Each structure stands twice: as structure tokens, then as C-alpha cells.
Amino acid sequence: MASSHGSLVRLLVLCLLCGASLAAPRRYLSVSMDELLSSKAHLDCPPLKKSVTTSGNKLTIPASCGLPPKCCGAGESIGQSPAVTIPDTSGAYLGTLEFVVTVGFGTPARAYAVVFDTGSDVSWIQCQPCSGHCYKQHDPIFDPTKSATYAAVPCRNQECRAANGSCDGNGTCIYDVEYGDRSSTSGVLSHETLSLTSSSALHGFVFGCGEKNLGSFGDVDGLIGLGRGKLSLPSQAAAKLGATFSYCLPSHNGTQGYLTIGSTPVSDKVTYTAMVQKPDYPSFYFVELVSIDIGGYVLPVPSTVFTSPGTLLDSGTILTYLPEEAYAALRDRFKFTMKQYKPAPAQDLLDTCYDFTGQRAIFIPAVSFKFSDGAVFDLDFFGILIFPDDATAIGCLAFAARPQTMPFNIVGNTQQRSAEVIYDVAAEKIGFVPGSC
């Protein structure tokens, strides 16, 4: 009888634990070492020729191996579908930790590997004759004289005003863009045919033909701007495809994600939060982050620590930058849960690192962002831990304290990995669908 009673008690306890685990938010994430090694693989590309840094971002400062040889992705034509989808990949093999798509410029179309950036409006590629400076890039530099559809934008056009352009001696519009990491591009504002896929093109697309390009761009051929301004790709495509775009940044360097321009069917797992506007930064996408949960523990910092400066969602910044008070609380709690692992030296801005050599699996606390309207965004394992060096098993917490010169918090692209992020500009909301690629 006693034995039967003990068994019943153990069964009830087990049921209670199971019920609690089903009801409670996730507390830990894990990957095997095999999965970690596969995440470091690149898509049939040679190893990096140079190190990649984690500190840069491509936010526009407001004014006061190759990819597939065929152009340019594999989506449906605009006439058959309300959206166009093209593959995206990690740009690590091109010396950048931003994400890359292949698009075509010109007639006939030539393929170019470009990063895409929600913190920028003006799209650009390097152009001949490189009268200022062109860095070494992955593909041959675009030669506008070999395209049947290229045209420079005159100063009098409204596109020149939208780009805050200036005039040269021939009445041609000159654009000049500087980014948050002090890299820059300038050249001739132009019209050209942009091929998103082999059957979907935007004619008369406004872009920068960059003849002076300085700073840290890796070996990419240029940039596609996805900001809220009039010259961004989503804004120029809105008349045909609607005022929505989305992307999924792959969690592994050896897999693909996607960039979609236009509306697509939305998963029932989507969580939306409001898209916040800030008059001083009209091209940026802000959200109202109010708290962070790590392993079931909510950071003990006031919501105003997040809401006062505001929080930017940006695909062109690598790390997530938090207020110093919030970062310190996150870092300390992370360290508290990671005592079983061997600490490793700091890596550039990454000050909380561990050496996982010899481990069969890695367990880390789950991290979630909570917004003022109740929406929650659960991060992927590789949105929390970043491995800066492909040659080692050193992983670091992929967050940093926000520098005093940075006017707002930023949720970077590492934290967005594996989730579909939906920008419904017309409805002014941003959706998250974890585990989408």
C-alpha cells in the first residue's frame, strides 16, 4: 500500500511538472556541437580573406564563391503574384556580417551582390569610371555606358530633392550619403532597370551610381535601401506591390533566408507590434521595447530606460545596443546562468564570451523582447550567442552597451536571425514569426 501511494505521489508530481513546463515560457535554448559547426559553414564559398568586425552599422546619418550566375533570384513575376521573393544569405564570405541578396542592374541585366538595409533609403552600386574611389568588390563594377536603360537624374527632378542632392556643372544630380560607421558613398543619382528576379523588374528605379565609396563595405557590390523614405526600394515598388515587405535572416551561414517585396500570406504564429515614428528620424523603423526576459527572469530596470531614447529595428546593424543599465543587468544574469562554461577573452565589443571547445552541446538562457502593446519576440539561439571566429568554438553574448553618441537603442540583425520580420508600412505595424528560416 505504501509503495502504491509513493508511486501515485511521484506520478502527480510528474504531471504537475509537465503541466508547468507546458504553461511556462521557454527558459533555455540549446544546440549540439554538430549543429554549431554546420552553422559556421558558408554556401559553397571560399573562406574569408579578412576578418569581419562587429561594431559597424549602416544607419544613414540624417542630412542637416559567387552568388548564382543567373540574375537575380527565383520569384514569381509581378503580374502573377502580389509579391516578389528573392533568397538572402549571410555576407560573411564577402567580409561583412550584414545580409546579401543578388539583384540585377541595367539592360541587359548584370547580377550584383548587395547588402539590404532598413536604416537607409538610397540604393547604390559602385560605378565606372570611379572618379573618386572604388574599393575591391565581388563582381565587375557596373559600367552605365553598357546599359540601354541608364539615365542620370537632372537636378530639377523631385528625386534629386528627395535625395538631398546637389548639382554638378552639367545640371546632373549628385547624391552623398554617410552612414553611422562613417563609411560613405557619393556619385550620380540615376534611373535604371532593377531586376529583382529574372521575370520581375522595376523600370526607372532611382539609385546612386557610386563613384566615391569609402569605408567598411567588405567585398559587396553596393546596398539596397529599405527605409521609409521616398527613394527606398519598398517605397518605389509600393505602387505595384503594396506598402509591405519582409525578410528572414538565416540563423546559419550555410542556409538561405529570403527578402520579399510586397504582401504574402501571413502565418498564424505572427506577433505584431506598433511601428513607432520619430519626427527627427523619418526614415527609420522604431518599436516600443519595454522589457527583456532572460531565462524567465525579467530584467529589473524601469521601462523608461528603453522608451525614453526609443528602440530602432535595423537590418544593417550587427549587434543589439541597449542602455548601459539594461545591458549590465542582462550581462550579469547571462553570466549567472553560464557558470558551467569556461570564460574566454573579450572579442572587440563583445565582452561576455565563453570557450565551448570539447562540449557536446551548449545550453543558454532564452531571451525575449516585450513591447508596450504586449507583443513578445522570442530570439533564436544564434540571436543570443554569436561566434566571431569560424576557426574557434568561442561564443559571445551578442549585445553591447549603447555608446553615449548613439541617440537610441538598436535591435540589430543578429537578434533577428531565423525570424520572419514583416514591415506593414501602410498599417504601421511590424510582425515577428520566429523559426521561419
Secondary structure, 3 states (H helix, E strand, C coil): CHHHHHHHHHHHHHHHHHHHHHHCCCCEEEEEHHHHHHHCCCCCCCCCCCCCCCCCECCECCCCCCCCCCCCCCCCCCCCCCEEEEEEEECHHHCCCCEEEEEEECCCCEEEEEEEECCCCCCEEEECCCCCECCCCCCCCECHHHCCCCEECECCCHHHHHCCCEECCCCEEEEEEEECCCCEEEEEEEEEEEEEECCEEEEEEEEEEEEEEECCCCCCCEEEECCCCCCCHHHHHHHHHCCEEEEEECCCCCCCEEEEEECCCCCCCCEEEECECCCCCCCCCEECEEEEEECCEECCCCCHHHHCCCEEECCCECCEEECHHHHHHHHHHHHHHCCCCEEECCECCECCEEECCCCCEEEEECEEEEECCCCEEECCHHHCEECCCCCCCEEEECEEECCCCCCCEEECCCCCECCEEEEECCCCEEEEECCCC
